[in-house]
Amino acid sequence: MKSFVEYSSDSDFSIHNIPFGVAVFNKEYIGCCTRIGDQVVDLATLYDLGYFENIEGLDDNVFEAYTINEFIELGKPVTNVVRTRIQELLQEGSILSKDEKTIADAFYDLDKVKMMMPVHIPNYTDFYSSIEHATNVGKMFRDPANALLPNWKHLPVGYHGRASSIVVSGTEINRPKGQTKPADAEKPVFGPSKQLDFELEMAFILNRNSEMGESISTKDAEEAIFGMVVFNDWSARDIQAWEYVPLGPFLGKNFGSSISPWVVTLEALEPFRTSSPKQDPDVLDYLKFEGDKNYDINLEVYLQPENGEENLISESNYKFMYWNMTQQLAHHTVNGCNVEVGDLYASGTISGSDPKSFGSMLELTWRGQNPIQLKDGQERKFIEDNDTVTMKAWAEKDGIRVGFGEVSGKIIPTT
């Protein structure tokens, strides 16, 4: 496929992608959109002009909305056809390619729009599915010889997080404050976190509701997953360390998480399927799956101090995940937990075996013992005020590139 819209060979948003998001156009109105190269395409306008005619199930202009929830709830028999229609329209020689008026009305330069939260997220769950990350944390905080807890290889460990504080890329994050207990103190103290961290994650978004008592199997899980985003699960390590026993993460996590504005469909990621790490011991029957359920997605993390240069501090890959998305969703619902359209499920920190592939400052600096050296001579044990953290993700194979763009956030001082 070749598009009539020109874009660079290293663009995340090739004609093979066709992601979905929500934008403010002309500082006037909000609508659903897609992107090719550096052009953002207003889907509501294309619908009004008849470009989505004769798509069964697409009876209303669901693109005239502040989120993509209504669109994705139509299900893949509709959304996949819409995505294919958009690809056809964007190809050289298409009817749209010759419609100069519609191109003028519906296509916008990227710098002329403001990207919004793409979905309304009713519920958010964060998993802990990278064996390298879990092992590193276990070595730091528990017994290095028995880093993984006994349940870790038997189920995808996770917890329910706070959906209301998930924000779109570019939103500033206030440094959280709370209780911490310094090692040399008898009692906890109150104040701003001194060990603020990022967590490099991916997340998937559901396109369906289910009833209480219903389970989604590994076989059916992909039909319920619309697509994925890049996810930064900001973490206050010192607050977390004091609070997490016995019930797990709370204030050290719920102050903010950041997502990329473009939701990339599983269909766009199809060429990049890959096998998962071997699971040993064998999992229970409800967690077994067939075929390749992981994806070869390159990941990068950059840290930029105020008025300074970006520093590449981590290079990882989503394929390292021990537990895959179908297992995560099957486990989440096996007890009859109901799900909702727009629910977001984060992978947990993604780390590889190489220290350069670790997905958090906690691991990269080994709890602050080995500070990161920046280009300007500064060093970092954790994230400081006015630092900006940017994560990028893309897949590339046989001349096809599909990416997510980036998720970026700046830490500002405690209010």
Disulfide bonds with the S-S distance in Angstrom:
none
